[in-house]
Amino acid sequence: MLLLIVLGAVLVVIALFFTIKVGKDIEERNSEYDTEFKATRKHPVLLNPAFLAYIIGFGFLIIFIAYLAMS
């Protein structure tokens, strides 16, 4: 159980860091128009935060189910 709490805390810290980084990037823009980053152009779906949250969440859920099945 402690392992899940630690993993959850790590996930929250990573999400907070990513959110702050995106917020700073948006504040630094001087244009009214959105700029398209090269990474977004190459992988538009994978860099979507909601999509990443679903992937990470279901990944942890599958790992948790596997952990419960083995114990």
HTML snippet that shows the backbone in 3Dmol.js (N, CA, C, O; Angstrom):
<script src="https://3Dmol.org/build/3Dmol-min.js"></script>
<div id="view" style="width:600px;height:400px;position:relative"></div>
<script>
const pdb = `
ATOM      1  N   MET A   1       0.827  -1.193   0.000  1.00  0.00           N
ATOM      2  CA  MET A   1       0.000   0.000   0.000  1.00  0.00           C
ATOM      3  C   MET A   1       0.875   1.263   0.000  1.00  0.00           C
ATOM      4  O   MET A   1       0.542   2.262  -0.638  1.00  0.00           O
ATOM      5  N   LEU A   2       1.983   1.199   0.718  1.00  0.00           N
ATOM      6  CA  LEU A   2       2.887   2.341   0.756  1.00  0.00           C
ATOM      7  C   LEU A   2       3.462   2.626  -0.629  1.00  0.00           C
ATOM      8  O   LEU A   2       3.675   3.779  -1.003  1.00  0.00           O
ATOM      9  N   LEU A   3       3.708   1.556  -1.381  1.00  0.00           N
ATOM     10  CA  LEU A   3       4.227   1.713  -2.741  1.00  0.00           C
ATOM     11  C   LEU A   3       3.250   2.506  -3.612  1.00  0.00           C
ATOM     12  O   LEU A   3       3.673   3.360  -4.392  1.00  0.00           O
ATOM     13  N   LEU A   4       1.972   2.235  -3.489  1.00  0.00           N
ATOM     14  CA  LEU A   4       0.973   2.966  -4.282  1.00  0.00           C
ATOM     15  C   LEU A   4       0.906   4.434  -3.874  1.00  0.00           C
ATOM     16  O   LEU A   4       0.727   5.309  -4.721  1.00  0.00           O
ATOM     17  N   ILE A   5       1.046   4.700  -2.593  1.00  0.00           N
ATOM     18  CA  ILE A   5       1.035   6.087  -2.131  1.00  0.00           C
ATOM     19  C   ILE A   5       2.238   6.835  -2.686  1.00  0.00           C
ATOM     20  O   ILE A   5       2.114   7.981  -3.118  1.00  0.00           O
ATOM     21  N   VAL A   6       3.392   6.196  -2.676  1.00  0.00           N
ATOM     22  CA  VAL A   6       4.596   6.822  -3.205  1.00  0.00           C
ATOM     23  C   VAL A   6       4.462   7.051  -4.708  1.00  0.00           C
ATOM     24  O   VAL A   6       4.822   8.117  -5.207  1.00  0.00           O
ATOM     25  N   LEU A   7       3.947   6.055  -5.432  1.00  0.00           N
ATOM     26  CA  LEU A   7       3.754   6.212  -6.880  1.00  0.00           C
ATOM     27  C   LEU A   7       2.760   7.333  -7.185  1.00  0.00           C
ATOM     28  O   LEU A   7       2.960   8.099  -8.127  1.00  0.00           O
ATOM     29  N   GLY A   8       1.697   7.430  -6.398  1.00  0.00           N
ATOM     30  CA  GLY A   8       0.730   8.504  -6.579  1.00  0.00           C
ATOM     31  C   GLY A   8       1.344   9.871  -6.323  1.00  0.00           C
ATOM     32  O   GLY A   8       1.077  10.827  -7.051  1.00  0.00           O
ATOM     33  N   ALA A   9       2.170   9.959  -5.284  1.00  0.00           N
ATOM     34  CA  ALA A   9       2.830  11.231  -4.973  1.00  0.00           C
ATOM     35  C   ALA A   9       3.798  11.628  -6.083  1.00  0.00           C
ATOM     36  O   ALA A   9       3.876  12.801  -6.451  1.00  0.00           O
ATOM     37  N   VAL A  10       4.532  10.658  -6.616  1.00  0.00           N
ATOM     38  CA  VAL A  10       5.457  10.942  -7.716  1.00  0.00           C
ATOM     39  C   VAL A  10       4.682  11.426  -8.933  1.00  0.00           C
ATOM     40  O   VAL A  10       5.097  12.373  -9.601  1.00  0.00           O
ATOM     41  N   LEU A  11       3.565  10.783  -9.220  1.00  0.00           N
ATOM     42  CA  LEU A  11       2.736  11.189 -10.358  1.00  0.00           C
ATOM     43  C   LEU A  11       2.212  12.611 -10.181  1.00  0.00           C
ATOM     44  O   LEU A  11       2.184  13.385 -11.138  1.00  0.00           O
ATOM     45  N   VAL A  12       1.800  12.956  -8.980  1.00  0.00           N
ATOM     46  CA  VAL A  12       1.297  14.304  -8.713  1.00  0.00           C
ATOM     47  C   VAL A  12       2.407  15.341  -8.903  1.00  0.00           C
ATOM     48  O   VAL A  12       2.165  16.411  -9.462  1.00  0.00           O
ATOM     49  N   VAL A  13       3.615  15.030  -8.443  1.00  0.00           N
ATOM     50  CA  VAL A  13       4.734  15.963  -8.592  1.00  0.00           C
ATOM     51  C   VAL A  13       5.081  16.150 -10.071  1.00  0.00           C
ATOM     52  O   VAL A  13       5.330  17.270 -10.515  1.00  0.00           O
ATOM     53  N   ILE A  14       5.095  15.058 -10.829  1.00  0.00           N
ATOM     54  CA  ILE A  14       5.384  15.154 -12.265  1.00  0.00           C
ATOM     55  C   ILE A  14       4.315  15.976 -12.968  1.00  0.00           C
ATOM     56  O   ILE A  14       4.637  16.816 -13.809  1.00  0.00           O
ATOM     57  N   ALA A  15       3.046  15.747 -12.638  1.00  0.00           N
ATOM     58  CA  ALA A  15       1.958  16.500 -13.265  1.00  0.00           C
ATOM     59  C   ALA A  15       2.055  17.985 -12.913  1.00  0.00           C
ATOM     60  O   ALA A  15       1.822  18.844 -13.764  1.00  0.00           O
ATOM     61  N   LEU A  16       2.396  18.286 -11.665  1.00  0.00           N
ATOM     62  CA  LEU A  16       2.544  19.680 -11.254  1.00  0.00           C
ATOM     63  C   LEU A  16       3.686  20.351 -12.013  1.00  0.00           C
ATOM     64  O   LEU A  16       3.541  21.479 -12.485  1.00  0.00           O
ATOM     65  N   PHE A  17       4.817  19.665 -12.132  1.00  0.00           N
ATOM     66  CA  PHE A  17       5.963  20.205 -12.867  1.00  0.00           C
ATOM     67  C   PHE A  17       5.589  20.463 -14.324  1.00  0.00           C
ATOM     68  O   PHE A  17       5.921  21.514 -14.872  1.00  0.00           O
ATOM     69  N   PHE A  18       4.901  19.511 -14.956  1.00  0.00           N
ATOM     70  CA  PHE A  18       4.506  19.654 -16.360  1.00  0.00           C
ATOM     71  C   PHE A  18       3.536  20.822 -16.528  1.00  0.00           C
ATOM     72  O   PHE A  18       3.649  21.586 -17.487  1.00  0.00           O
ATOM     73  N   THR A  19       2.586  20.965 -15.606  1.00  0.00           N
ATOM     74  CA  THR A  19       1.611  22.052 -15.683  1.00  0.00           C
ATOM     75  C   THR A  19       2.295  23.408 -15.534  1.00  0.00           C
ATOM     76  O   THR A  19       1.983  24.341 -16.274  1.00  0.00           O
ATOM     77  N   ILE A  20       3.221  23.528 -14.588  1.00  0.00           N
ATOM     78  CA  ILE A  20       3.931  24.791 -14.394  1.00  0.00           C
ATOM     79  C   ILE A  20       4.778  25.123 -15.617  1.00  0.00           C
ATOM     80  O   ILE A  20       4.845  26.280 -16.031  1.00  0.00           O
ATOM     81  N   LYS A  21       5.429  24.108 -16.200  1.00  0.00           N
ATOM     82  CA  LYS A  21       6.251  24.321 -17.383  1.00  0.00           C
ATOM     83  C   LYS A  21       5.409  24.822 -18.557  1.00  0.00           C
ATOM     84  O   LYS A  21       5.816  25.748 -19.259  1.00  0.00           O
ATOM     85  N   VAL A  22       4.252  24.223 -18.774  1.00  0.00           N
ATOM     86  CA  VAL A  22       3.377  24.662 -19.860  1.00  0.00           C
ATOM     87  C   VAL A  22       2.870  26.069 -19.591  1.00  0.00           C
ATOM     88  O   VAL A  22       2.789  26.883 -20.510  1.00  0.00           O
ATOM     89  N   GLY A  23       2.524  26.367 -18.335  1.00  0.00           N
ATOM     90  CA  GLY A  23       2.071  27.715 -17.989  1.00  0.00           C
ATOM     91  C   GLY A  23       3.125  28.771 -18.255  1.00  0.00           C
ATOM     92  O   GLY A  23       2.809  29.854 -18.748  1.00  0.00           O
ATOM     93  N   LYS A  24       4.380  28.469 -17.933  1.00  0.00           N
ATOM     94  CA  LYS A  24       5.465  29.425 -18.196  1.00  0.00           C
ATOM     95  C   LYS A  24       5.679  29.603 -19.691  1.00  0.00           C
ATOM     96  O   LYS A  24       5.942  30.714 -20.152  1.00  0.00           O
ATOM     97  N   ASP A  25       5.570  28.518 -20.454  1.00  0.00           N
ATOM     98  CA  ASP A  25       5.717  28.626 -21.909  1.00  0.00           C
ATOM     99  C   ASP A  25       4.639  29.524 -22.505  1.00  0.00           C
ATOM    100  O   ASP A  25       4.913  30.303 -23.418  1.00  0.00           O
ATOM    101  N   ILE A  26       3.427  29.418 -21.998  1.00  0.00           N
ATOM    102  CA  ILE A  26       2.321  30.234 -22.519  1.00  0.00           C
ATOM    103  C   ILE A  26       2.523  31.699 -22.142  1.00  0.00           C
ATOM    104  O   ILE A  26       2.261  32.587 -22.953  1.00  0.00           O
ATOM    105  N   GLU A  27       2.985  31.961 -20.920  1.00  0.00           N
ATOM    106  CA  GLU A  27       3.204  33.343 -20.492  1.00  0.00           C
ATOM    107  C   GLU A  27       4.306  34.028 -21.292  1.00  0.00           C
ATOM    108  O   GLU A  27       4.244  35.238 -21.507  1.00  0.00           O
ATOM    109  N   GLU A  28       5.303  33.285 -21.733  1.00  0.00           N
ATOM    110  CA  GLU A  28       6.426  33.868 -22.454  1.00  0.00           C
ATOM    111  C   GLU A  28       6.092  34.227 -23.893  1.00  0.00           C
ATOM    112  O   GLU A  28       6.849  34.950 -24.540  1.00  0.00           O
ATOM    113  N   ARG A  29       4.984  33.736 -24.394  1.00  0.00           N
ATOM    114  CA  ARG A  29       4.614  34.058 -25.772  1.00  0.00           C
ATOM    115  C   ARG A  29       4.187  35.523 -25.864  1.00  0.00           C
ATOM    116  O   ARG A  29       3.492  36.036 -24.987  1.00  0.00           O
ATOM    117  N   ASN A  30       4.602  36.166 -26.910  1.00  0.00           N
ATOM    118  CA  ASN A  30       4.228  37.569 -27.111  1.00  0.00           C
ATOM    119  C   ASN A  30       3.190  37.724 -28.211  1.00  0.00           C
ATOM    120  O   ASN A  30       2.713  38.830 -28.464  1.00  0.00           O
ATOM    121  N   SER A  31       2.843  36.646 -28.855  1.00  0.00           N
ATOM    122  CA  SER A  31       1.935  36.711 -29.995  1.00  0.00           C
ATOM    123  C   SER A  31       0.523  36.319 -29.584  1.00  0.00           C
ATOM    124  O   SER A  31       0.318  35.573 -28.627  1.00  0.00           O
ATOM    125  N   GLU A  32      -0.450  36.843 -30.334  1.00  0.00           N
ATOM    126  CA  GLU A  32      -1.832  36.432 -30.111  1.00  0.00           C
ATOM    127  C   GLU A  32      -2.088  35.049 -30.678  1.00  0.00           C
ATOM    128  O   GLU A  32      -3.010  34.360 -30.243  1.00  0.00           O
ATOM    129  N   TYR A  33      -1.298  34.648 -31.623  1.00  0.00           N
ATOM    130  CA  TYR A  33      -1.512  33.388 -32.303  1.00  0.00           C
ATOM    131  C   TYR A  33      -0.706  32.285 -31.631  1.00  0.00           C
ATOM    132  O   TYR A  33       0.410  32.505 -31.160  1.00  0.00           O
ATOM    133  N   ASP A  34      -1.288  31.108 -31.598  1.00  0.00           N
ATOM    134  CA  ASP A  34      -0.583  29.967 -31.028  1.00  0.00           C
ATOM    135  C   ASP A  34       0.524  29.535 -31.966  1.00  0.00           C
ATOM    136  O   ASP A  34       0.355  29.498 -33.185  1.00  0.00           O
ATOM    137  N   THR A  35       1.645  29.212 -31.379  1.00  0.00           N
ATOM    138  CA  THR A  35       2.734  28.676 -32.186  1.00  0.00           C
ATOM    139  C   THR A  35       2.686  27.164 -32.111  1.00  0.00           C
ATOM    140  O   THR A  35       2.252  26.590 -31.112  1.00  0.00           O
ATOM    141  N   GLU A  36       3.134  26.534 -33.170  1.00  0.00           N
ATOM    142  CA  GLU A  36       3.125  25.082 -33.216  1.00  0.00           C
ATOM    143  C   GLU A  36       4.553  24.592 -33.001  1.00  0.00           C
ATOM    144  O   GLU A  36       5.459  24.929 -33.762  1.00  0.00           O
ATOM    145  N   PHE A  37       4.736  23.796 -31.958  1.00  0.00           N
ATOM    146  CA  PHE A  37       6.049  23.254 -31.667  1.00  0.00           C
ATOM    147  C   PHE A  37       6.340  22.063 -32.567  1.00  0.00           C
ATOM    148  O   PHE A  37       5.425  21.377 -33.024  1.00  0.00           O
ATOM    149  N   LYS A  38       7.612  21.827 -32.816  1.00  0.00           N
ATOM    150  CA  LYS A  38       8.008  20.717 -33.689  1.00  0.00           C
ATOM    151  C   LYS A  38       7.556  19.377 -33.106  1.00  0.00           C
ATOM    152  O   LYS A  38       7.115  18.501 -33.849  1.00  0.00           O
ATOM    153  N   ALA A  39       7.660  19.209 -31.788  1.00  0.00           N
ATOM    154  CA  ALA A  39       7.245  17.952 -31.160  1.00  0.00           C
ATOM    155  C   ALA A  39       5.736  17.748 -31.283  1.00  0.00           C
ATOM    156  O   ALA A  39       5.278  16.622 -31.478  1.00  0.00           O
ATOM    157  N   THR A  40       4.969  18.819 -31.172  1.00  0.00           N
ATOM    158  CA  THR A  40       3.517  18.711 -31.317  1.00  0.00           C
ATOM    159  C   THR A  40       3.136  18.364 -32.742  1.00  0.00           C
ATOM    160  O   THR A  40       2.177  17.627 -32.972  1.00  0.00           O
ATOM    161  N   ARG A  41       3.868  18.881 -33.680  1.00  0.00           N
ATOM    162  CA  ARG A  41       3.595  18.583 -35.078  1.00  0.00           C
ATOM    163  C   ARG A  41       3.844  17.104 -35.373  1.00  0.00           C
ATOM    164  O   ARG A  41       3.117  16.488 -36.152  1.00  0.00           O
ATOM    165  N   LYS A  42       4.877  16.540 -34.743  1.00  0.00           N
ATOM    166  CA  LYS A  42       5.215  15.142 -34.990  1.00  0.00           C
ATOM    167  C   LYS A  42       4.268  14.183 -34.250  1.00  0.00           C
ATOM    168  O   LYS A  42       3.901  13.141 -34.794  1.00  0.00           O
ATOM    169  N   HIS A  43       3.874  14.524 -33.022  1.00  0.00           N
ATOM    170  CA  HIS A  43       3.039  13.646 -32.198  1.00  0.00           C
ATOM    171  C   HIS A  43       1.908  14.449 -31.548  1.00  0.00           C
ATOM    172  O   HIS A  43       1.958  14.695 -30.343  1.00  0.00           O
ATOM    173  N   PRO A  44       0.893  14.864 -32.308  1.00  0.00           N
ATOM    174  CA  PRO A  44      -0.127  15.739 -31.723  1.00  0.00           C
ATOM    175  C   PRO A  44      -0.984  15.070 -30.653  1.00  0.00           C
ATOM    176  O   PRO A  44      -1.426  15.739 -29.719  1.00  0.00           O
ATOM    177  N   VAL A  45      -1.225  13.782 -30.765  1.00  0.00           N
ATOM    178  CA  VAL A  45      -2.082  13.104 -29.794  1.00  0.00           C
ATOM    179  C   VAL A  45      -1.311  12.739 -28.536  1.00  0.00           C
ATOM    180  O   VAL A  45      -1.841  12.845 -27.430  1.00  0.00           O
ATOM    181  N   LEU A  46      -0.076  12.314 -28.695  1.00  0.00           N
ATOM    182  CA  LEU A  46       0.684  11.851 -27.547  1.00  0.00           C
ATOM    183  C   LEU A  46       1.044  12.964 -26.576  1.00  0.00           C
ATOM    184  O   LEU A  46       1.280  12.692 -25.399  1.00  0.00           O
ATOM    185  N   LEU A  47       1.091  14.197 -27.029  1.00  0.00           N
ATOM    186  CA  LEU A  47       1.423  15.299 -26.137  1.00  0.00           C
ATOM    187  C   LEU A  47       0.187  15.963 -25.528  1.00  0.00           C
ATOM    188  O   LEU A  47       0.301  16.992 -24.863  1.00  0.00           O
ATOM    189  N   ASN A  48      -0.984  15.383 -25.750  1.00  0.00           N
ATOM    190  CA  ASN A  48      -2.214  15.884 -25.150  1.00  0.00           C
ATOM    191  C   ASN A  48      -2.241  15.455 -23.683  1.00  0.00           C
ATOM    192  O   ASN A  48      -2.215  14.253 -23.416  1.00  0.00           O
ATOM    193  N   PRO A  49      -2.292  16.378 -22.721  1.00  0.00           N
ATOM    194  CA  PRO A  49      -2.240  15.996 -21.306  1.00  0.00           C
ATOM    195  C   PRO A  49      -3.380  15.080 -20.874  1.00  0.00           C
ATOM    196  O   PRO A  49      -3.167  14.193 -20.047  1.00  0.00           O
ATOM    197  N   ALA A  50      -4.582  15.269 -21.408  1.00  0.00           N
ATOM    198  CA  ALA A  50      -5.693  14.393 -21.031  1.00  0.00           C
ATOM    199  C   ALA A  50      -5.438  12.973 -21.517  1.00  0.00           C
ATOM    200  O   ALA A  50      -5.709  12.012 -20.797  1.00  0.00           O
ATOM    201  N   PHE A  51      -4.925  12.835 -22.723  1.00  0.00           N
ATOM    202  CA  PHE A  51      -4.612  11.524 -23.273  1.00  0.00           C
ATOM    203  C   PHE A  51      -3.512  10.846 -22.461  1.00  0.00           C
ATOM    204  O   PHE A  51      -3.585   9.648 -22.188  1.00  0.00           O
ATOM    205  N   LEU A  52      -2.494  11.616 -22.078  1.00  0.00           N
ATOM    206  CA  LEU A  52      -1.431  11.071 -21.243  1.00  0.00           C
ATOM    207  C   LEU A  52      -1.951  10.632 -19.880  1.00  0.00           C
ATOM    208  O   LEU A  52      -1.509   9.614 -19.347  1.00  0.00           O
ATOM    209  N   ALA A  53      -2.885  11.389 -19.310  1.00  0.00           N
ATOM    210  CA  ALA A  53      -3.451  11.027 -18.010  1.00  0.00           C
ATOM    211  C   ALA A  53      -4.196   9.699 -18.097  1.00  0.00           C
ATOM    212  O   ALA A  53      -4.091   8.868 -17.195  1.00  0.00           O
ATOM    213  N   TYR A  54      -4.948   9.495 -19.176  1.00  0.00           N
ATOM    214  CA  TYR A  54      -5.649   8.216 -19.347  1.00  0.00           C
ATOM    215  C   TYR A  54      -4.663   7.063 -19.509  1.00  0.00           C
ATOM    216  O   TYR A  54      -4.852   6.003 -18.912  1.00  0.00           O
ATOM    217  N   ILE A  55      -3.629   7.253 -20.298  1.00  0.00           N
ATOM    218  CA  ILE A  55      -2.644   6.189 -20.509  1.00  0.00           C
ATOM    219  C   ILE A  55      -1.941   5.835 -19.198  1.00  0.00           C
ATOM    220  O   ILE A  55      -1.822   4.662 -18.846  1.00  0.00           O
ATOM    221  N   ILE A  56      -1.482   6.854 -18.483  1.00  0.00           N
ATOM    222  CA  ILE A  56      -0.777   6.614 -17.227  1.00  0.00           C
ATOM    223  C   ILE A  56      -1.720   6.009 -16.180  1.00  0.00           C
ATOM    224  O   ILE A  56      -1.342   5.082 -15.463  1.00  0.00           O
ATOM    225  N   GLY A  57      -2.928   6.529 -16.098  1.00  0.00           N
ATOM    226  CA  GLY A  57      -3.894   6.015 -15.125  1.00  0.00           C
ATOM    227  C   GLY A  57      -4.254   4.565 -15.371  1.00  0.00           C
ATOM    228  O   GLY A  57      -4.266   3.766 -14.435  1.00  0.00           O
ATOM    229  N   PHE A  58      -4.548   4.208 -16.618  1.00  0.00           N
ATOM    230  CA  PHE A  58      -4.875   2.822 -16.918  1.00  0.00           C
ATOM    231  C   PHE A  58      -3.653   1.921 -16.772  1.00  0.00           C
ATOM    232  O   PHE A  58      -3.781   0.753 -16.403  1.00  0.00           O
ATOM    233  N   GLY A  59      -2.475   2.457 -17.059  1.00  0.00           N
ATOM    234  CA  GLY A  59      -1.260   1.674 -16.850  1.00  0.00           C
ATOM    235  C   GLY A  59      -1.081   1.318 -15.380  1.00  0.00           C
ATOM    236  O   GLY A  59      -0.798   0.167 -15.049  1.00  0.00           O
ATOM    237  N   PHE A  60      -1.245   2.302 -14.495  1.00  0.00           N
ATOM    238  CA  PHE A  60      -1.141   2.023 -13.067  1.00  0.00           C
ATOM    239  C   PHE A  60      -2.252   1.086 -12.602  1.00  0.00           C
ATOM    240  O   PHE A  60      -2.024   0.244 -11.734  1.00  0.00           O
ATOM    241  N   LEU A  61      -3.435   1.221 -13.160  1.00  0.00           N
ATOM    242  CA  LEU A  61      -4.535   0.332 -12.798  1.00  0.00           C
ATOM    243  C   LEU A  61      -4.229  -1.114 -13.180  1.00  0.00           C
ATOM    244  O   LEU A  61      -4.502  -2.029 -12.403  1.00  0.00           O
ATOM    245  N   ILE A  62      -3.675  -1.324 -14.349  1.00  0.00           N
ATOM    246  CA  ILE A  62      -3.318  -2.672 -14.786  1.00  0.00           C
ATOM    247  C   ILE A  62      -2.206  -3.243 -13.905  1.00  0.00           C
ATOM    248  O   ILE A  62      -2.238  -4.418 -13.538  1.00  0.00           O
ATOM    249  N   ILE A  63      -1.225  -2.408 -13.570  1.00  0.00           N
ATOM    250  CA  ILE A  63      -0.158  -2.873 -12.682  1.00  0.00           C
ATOM    251  C   ILE A  63      -0.712  -3.212 -11.305  1.00  0.00           C
ATOM    252  O   ILE A  63      -0.297  -4.201 -10.701  1.00  0.00           O
ATOM    253  N   PHE A  64      -1.632  -2.415 -10.807  1.00  0.00           N
ATOM    254  CA  PHE A  64      -2.241  -2.678  -9.499  1.00  0.00           C
ATOM    255  C   PHE A  64      -3.044  -3.970  -9.516  1.00  0.00           C
ATOM    256  O   PHE A  64      -2.971  -4.755  -8.571  1.00  0.00           O
ATOM    257  N   ILE A  65      -3.804  -4.198 -10.572  1.00  0.00           N
ATOM    258  CA  ILE A  65      -4.592  -5.434 -10.677  1.00  0.00           C
ATOM    259  C   ILE A  65      -3.656  -6.645 -10.739  1.00  0.00           C
ATOM    260  O   ILE A  65      -3.910  -7.666 -10.100  1.00  0.00           O
ATOM    261  N   ALA A  66      -2.577  -6.522 -11.509  1.00  0.00           N
ATOM    262  CA  ALA A  66      -1.609  -7.615 -11.583  1.00  0.00           C
ATOM    263  C   ALA A  66      -0.960  -7.873 -10.226  1.00  0.00           C
ATOM    264  O   ALA A  66      -0.729  -9.022  -9.852  1.00  0.00           O
ATOM    265  N   TYR A  67      -0.669  -6.803  -9.495  1.00  0.00           N
ATOM    266  CA  TYR A  67      -0.080  -6.934  -8.154  1.00  0.00           C
ATOM    267  C   TYR A  67      -1.041  -7.656  -7.216  1.00  0.00           C
ATOM    268  O   TYR A  67      -0.630  -8.540  -6.466  1.00  0.00           O
ATOM    269  N   LEU A  68      -2.319  -7.281  -7.256  1.00  0.00           N
ATOM    270  CA  LEU A  68      -3.305  -7.934  -6.396  1.00  0.00           C
ATOM    271  C   LEU A  68      -3.502  -9.389  -6.784  1.00  0.00           C
ATOM    272  O   LEU A  68      -3.712 -10.237  -5.917  1.00  0.00           O
ATOM    273  N   ALA A  69      -3.438  -9.690  -8.066  1.00  0.00           N
ATOM    274  CA  ALA A  69      -3.625 -11.071  -8.523  1.00  0.00           C
ATOM    275  C   ALA A  69      -2.460 -11.955  -8.074  1.00  0.00           C
ATOM    276  O   ALA A  69      -2.653 -13.140  -7.800  1.00  0.00           O
ATOM    277  N   MET A  70      -1.262 -11.392  -7.998  1.00  0.00           N
ATOM    278  CA  MET A  70      -0.093 -12.188  -7.609  1.00  0.00           C
ATOM    279  C   MET A  70       0.036 -12.362  -6.106  1.00  0.00           C
ATOM    280  O   MET A  70       0.704 -13.285  -5.641  1.00  0.00           O
ATOM    281  N   SER A  71      -0.598 -11.484  -5.347  1.00  0.00           N
ATOM    282  CA  SER A  71      -0.443 -11.605  -3.895  1.00  0.00           C
ATOM    283  C   SER A  71      -1.611 -12.316  -3.238  1.00  0.00           C
ATOM    284  O   SER A  71      -1.620 -12.492  -2.019  1.00  0.00           O
TER     285      SER A  71
END
`;
const viewer = $3Dmol.createViewer("view");
viewer.addModel(pdb, "pdb");
viewer.setStyle({}, {cartoon: {color: "spectrum"}});
viewer.zoomTo();
viewer.render();
</script>
